[in-house]
Amino acid sequence: MVRLRLRDNESVQDAVRRFRKLVEHSGVKKELRKREFFEKPSEQRRREKRRAKNRARMNQMMNG
């Protein structure tokens, strides 16, 4: 959960800007998008394997 306390003499626009940054950094937005639609477990595994494969390829390119 993201909490934000208004600082002394802080404008509403500044507080909203700080709030947006906090939400983005906490991963709430990403989690919301992830849960928007149901994804079958097999699709999740397939996506994770694909990401791991791409990560390994990038690491190999960087190191070798």
Residue pairs with C-beta under 8 A, 6 or more apart in sequence:
2 19
2 22
2 23
2 26
2 28
4 15
4 18
4 19
4 22
6 15
7 15
23 29
39 47
